[in-house]
Amino acid sequence: MPTLTYPKEDLKNLLKKKISDEKLVEIIQLIKPNVEDISEDEIDIEHYPDRPDMFSVEGLARAI
């Protein structure tokens, strides 16, 4: 399964609301991908191949 790295600030800006890292991880895991790592600047997510719509930061934000 592919693991993609997203800029965390870009994702949070696209969501247009303040959200903690813990809540962000919780929400992402509810919609299927696995969060591998979250750092100050980036978030690494392991995706399933059946959800290519979430391969971009914009698609992930839309799914959230």
OpenMM code with the backbone's topology and positions (N, CA, C; nanometers):
from openmm import Vec3, app, unit

residues = "MET PRO THR LEU THR TYR PRO LYS GLU ASP LEU LYS ASN LEU LEU LYS LYS LYS ILE SER ASP GLU LYS LEU VAL GLU ILE ILE GLN LEU ILE LYS PRO ASN VAL GLU ASP ILE SER GLU ASP GLU ILE ASP ILE GLU HIS TYR PRO ASP ARG PRO ASP MET PHE SER VAL GLU GLY LEU ALA ARG ALA ILE".split()
positions = [
    Vec3(0.0843, -0.1175, 0.0000),
    Vec3(0.0000, 0.0000, 0.0000),
    Vec3(0.0887, 0.1237, 0.0000),
    Vec3(0.0507, 0.2254, -0.0773),
    Vec3(0.1342, 0.3449, -0.0846),
    Vec3(0.1259, 0.4285, 0.0433),
    Vec3(0.2397, 0.4831, 0.0815),
    Vec3(0.2459, 0.5772, 0.1926),
    Vec3(0.2820, 0.7128, 0.1353),
    Vec3(0.1965, 0.8098, 0.1604),
    Vec3(0.2162, 0.9444, 0.1076),
    Vec3(0.2381, 1.0427, 0.2217),
    Vec3(0.3165, 1.1461, 0.1936),
    Vec3(0.3456, 1.2502, 0.2913),
    Vec3(0.2766, 1.3785, 0.2483),
    Vec3(0.2045, 1.4383, 0.3410),
    Vec3(0.1318, 1.5622, 0.3153),
    Vec3(0.1840, 1.6725, 0.4063),
    Vec3(0.1885, 1.7968, 0.3571),
    Vec3(0.2189, 1.9089, 0.4460),
    Vec3(0.0994, 1.9301, 0.5402),
    Vec3(0.1242, 1.9218, 0.6678),
    Vec3(0.0160, 1.9283, 0.7658),
    Vec3(-0.0568, 2.0628, 0.7621),
    Vec3(0.0154, 2.1711, 0.7458),
    Vec3(-0.0478, 2.3030, 0.7426),
    Vec3(-0.1388, 2.3183, 0.6214),
    Vec3(-0.0992, 2.2642, 0.5065),
    Vec3(-0.1846, 2.2699, 0.3875),
    Vec3(-0.3170, 2.1980, 0.4139),
    Vec3(-0.3093, 2.0819, 0.4755),
    Vec3(-0.4297, 2.0056, 0.5050),
    Vec3(-0.5195, 2.0819, 0.6012),
    Vec3(-0.4615, 2.1362, 0.7074),
    Vec3(-0.5411, 2.2108, 0.8047),
    Vec3(-0.6011, 2.3369, 0.7428),
    Vec3(-0.5279, 2.4034, 0.6541),
    Vec3(-0.5813, 2.5225, 0.5874),
    Vec3(-0.6987, 2.4869, 0.4969),
    Vec3(-0.6906, 2.3744, 0.4288),
    Vec3(-0.8004, 2.3313, 0.3425),
    Vec3(-0.9249, 2.2941, 0.4225),
    Vec3(-0.9066, 2.2500, 0.5452),
    Vec3(-1.0206, 2.2149, 0.6305),
    Vec3(-1.0929, 2.3391, 0.6818),
    Vec3(-1.0246, 2.4536, 0.6827),
    Vec3(-1.0812, 2.5832, 0.7225),
    Vec3(-1.1346, 2.5856, 0.8649),
    Vec3(-1.0707, 2.5081, 0.9536),
    Vec3(-1.1037, 2.5154, 1.0961),
    Vec3(-0.9847, 2.4663, 1.1758),
    Vec3(-0.9738, 2.5138, 1.2971),
    Vec3(-0.8646, 2.4696, 1.3841),
    Vec3(-0.8959, 2.3293, 1.4325),
    Vec3(-0.7935, 2.2449, 1.4258),
    Vec3(-0.8107, 2.1063, 1.4672),
    Vec3(-0.6788, 2.0578, 1.5258),
    Vec3(-0.6867, 1.9861, 1.6351),
    Vec3(-0.5644, 1.9342, 1.6983),
    Vec3(-0.5115, 1.8169, 1.6173),
    Vec3(-0.3840, 1.7876, 1.6365),
    Vec3(-0.3230, 1.6739, 1.5672),
    Vec3(-0.3922, 1.5434, 1.6055),
    Vec3(-0.4268, 1.5287, 1.7320),
    Vec3(-0.4911, 1.4061, 1.7790),
    Vec3(-0.6273, 1.3864, 1.7131),
    Vec3(-0.7042, 1.4944, 1.7035),
    Vec3(-0.8358, 1.4861, 1.6408),
    Vec3(-0.8226, 1.4590, 1.4907),
    Vec3(-0.7218, 1.5196, 1.4272),
    Vec3(-0.6975, 1.4974, 1.2854),
    Vec3(-0.6668, 1.3497, 1.2585),
    Vec3(-0.5813, 1.2911, 1.3394),
    Vec3(-0.5478, 1.1481, 1.3250),
    Vec3(-0.6725, 1.0626, 1.3445),
    Vec3(-0.7520, 1.0945, 1.4439),
    Vec3(-0.8745, 1.0190, 1.4719),
    Vec3(-0.9701, 1.0227, 1.3521),
    Vec3(-0.9893, 1.1398, 1.2946),
    Vec3(-1.0799, 1.1544, 1.1810),
    Vec3(-1.0274, 1.0798, 1.0587),
    Vec3(-0.8983, 1.0932, 1.0312),
    Vec3(-0.8391, 1.0261, 0.9144),
    Vec3(-0.8556, 0.8751, 0.9263),
    Vec3(-0.8335, 0.8215, 1.0445),
    Vec3(-0.8456, 0.6771, 1.0612),
    Vec3(-0.9902, 0.6285, 1.0514),
    Vec3(-1.0858, 0.7165, 1.0738),
    Vec3(-1.2265, 0.6794, 1.0575),
    Vec3(-1.2652, 0.6624, 0.9108),
    Vec3(-1.1944, 0.7335, 0.8214),
    Vec3(-1.2292, 0.7247, 0.6791),
    Vec3(-1.1432, 0.6248, 0.6028),
    Vec3(-1.0657, 0.5449, 0.6728),
    Vec3(-0.9969, 0.4270, 0.6204),
    Vec3(-0.8440, 0.4324, 0.6199),
    Vec3(-0.7747, 0.5387, 0.5792),
    Vec3(-0.6279, 0.5314, 0.5758),
    Vec3(-0.5679, 0.5179, 0.7160),
    Vec3(-0.4442, 0.4681, 0.7202),
    Vec3(-0.3713, 0.4561, 0.8452),
    Vec3(-0.2675, 0.5665, 0.8542),
    Vec3(-0.2675, 0.6390, 0.9651),
    Vec3(-0.1670, 0.7422, 0.9870),
    Vec3(-0.0407, 0.6731, 1.0384),
    Vec3(0.0660, 0.6828, 0.9615),
    Vec3(0.1928, 0.6194, 0.9974),
    Vec3(0.2743, 0.7070, 1.0927),
    Vec3(0.2769, 0.8380, 1.0648),
    Vec3(0.3577, 0.9290, 1.1459),
    Vec3(0.3031, 1.0697, 1.1301),
    Vec3(0.3130, 1.1471, 1.2359),
    Vec3(0.2756, 1.2876, 1.2298),
    Vec3(0.3845, 1.3667, 1.3000),
    Vec3(0.4382, 1.4647, 1.2286),
    Vec3(0.5442, 1.5477, 1.2857),
    Vec3(0.4971, 1.6917, 1.2883),
    Vec3(0.5874, 1.7811, 1.3191),
    Vec3(0.5517, 1.9227, 1.3268),
    Vec3(0.5049, 1.9772, 1.1921),
    Vec3(0.5657, 1.9296, 1.0833),
    Vec3(0.5369, 1.9851, 0.9510),
    Vec3(0.4621, 1.8918, 0.8572),
    Vec3(0.4687, 1.7616, 0.8817),
    Vec3(0.4164, 1.6655, 0.7849),
    Vec3(0.3349, 1.5566, 0.8524),
    Vec3(0.2526, 1.4935, 0.7688),
    Vec3(0.1767, 1.3779, 0.8141),
    Vec3(0.1926, 1.2680, 0.7089),
    Vec3(0.2327, 1.1495, 0.7520),
    Vec3(0.2519, 1.0344, 0.6632),
    Vec3(0.1320, 0.9419, 0.6780),
    Vec3(0.0699, 0.9093, 0.5643),
    Vec3(-0.0511, 0.8285, 0.5661),
    Vec3(-0.0366, 0.7125, 0.4689),
    Vec3(-0.0678, 0.5929, 0.5182),
    Vec3(-0.0687, 0.4741, 0.4334),
    Vec3(-0.2099, 0.4576, 0.3777),
    Vec3(-0.2219, 0.4573, 0.2459),
    Vec3(-0.3522, 0.4511, 0.1797),
    Vec3(-0.3794, 0.3128, 0.1236),
    Vec3(-0.5069, 0.2833, 0.1100),
    Vec3(-0.5496, 0.1647, 0.0378),
    Vec3(-0.5660, 0.2031, -0.1087),
    Vec3(-0.5308, 0.1163, -0.2008),
    Vec3(-0.5380, 0.1508, -0.3430),
    Vec3(-0.6799, 0.1771, -0.3942),
    Vec3(-0.7816, 0.1374, -0.3193),
    Vec3(-0.9184, 0.1594, -0.3657),
    Vec3(-0.9699, 0.2999, -0.3373),
    Vec3(-0.8869, 0.3868, -0.2806),
    Vec3(-0.9276, 0.5251, -0.2538),
    Vec3(-0.8285, 0.6235, -0.3162),
    Vec3(-0.8115, 0.6209, -0.4486),
    Vec3(-0.7169, 0.7130, -0.5128),
    Vec3(-0.7600, 0.8587, -0.5025),
    Vec3(-0.8875, 0.8831, -0.4686),
    Vec3(-0.9334, 1.0203, -0.4514),
    Vec3(-0.8629, 1.0896, -0.3347),
    Vec3(-0.8059, 1.0131, -0.2426),
    Vec3(-0.7381, 1.0716, -0.1265),
    Vec3(-0.5862, 1.0765, -0.1439),
    Vec3(-0.5367, 1.0551, -0.2646),
    Vec3(-0.3927, 1.0596, -0.2873),
    Vec3(-0.3382, 1.2015, -0.2910),
    Vec3(-0.4244, 1.3011, -0.3054),
    Vec3(-0.3796, 1.4413, -0.3016),
    Vec3(-0.4276, 1.5046, -0.1709),
    Vec3(-0.3624, 1.6118, -0.1298),
    Vec3(-0.4012, 1.6784, -0.0054),
    Vec3(-0.5430, 1.7361, -0.0181),
    Vec3(-0.5795, 1.7801, -0.1376),
    Vec3(-0.7139, 1.8339, -0.1588),
    Vec3(-0.8199, 1.7238, -0.1491),
    Vec3(-0.7902, 1.6084, -0.2050),
    Vec3(-0.8830, 1.4960, -0.1970),
    Vec3(-0.8989, 1.4455, -0.0546),
    Vec3(-0.7897, 1.4429, 0.0196),
    Vec3(-0.7963, 1.4016, 0.1595),
    Vec3(-0.8803, 1.5004, 0.2394),
    Vec3(-0.8598, 1.6294, 0.2173),
    Vec3(-0.9383, 1.7315, 0.2883),
    Vec3(-1.0862, 1.7191, 0.2537),
    Vec3(-1.1176, 1.6924, 0.1286),
    Vec3(-1.2569, 1.6760, 0.0858),
    Vec3(-1.3194, 1.5560, 0.1570),
    Vec3(-1.2456, 1.4471, 0.1699),
    Vec3(-1.2977, 1.3267, 0.2363),
    Vec3(-1.3202, 1.3505, 0.3853),
    Vec3(-1.2331, 1.4288, 0.4457),
    Vec3(-1.2475, 1.4590, 0.5881),
    Vec3(-1.3721, 1.5426, 0.6094),
] * unit.nanometer
topology = app.Topology()
chain = topology.addChain("A")
for resn in residues:
    res = topology.addResidue(resn, chain)
    for name in ("N", "CA", "C"):
        topology.addAtom(name, app.Element.getBySymbol(name[0]), res)
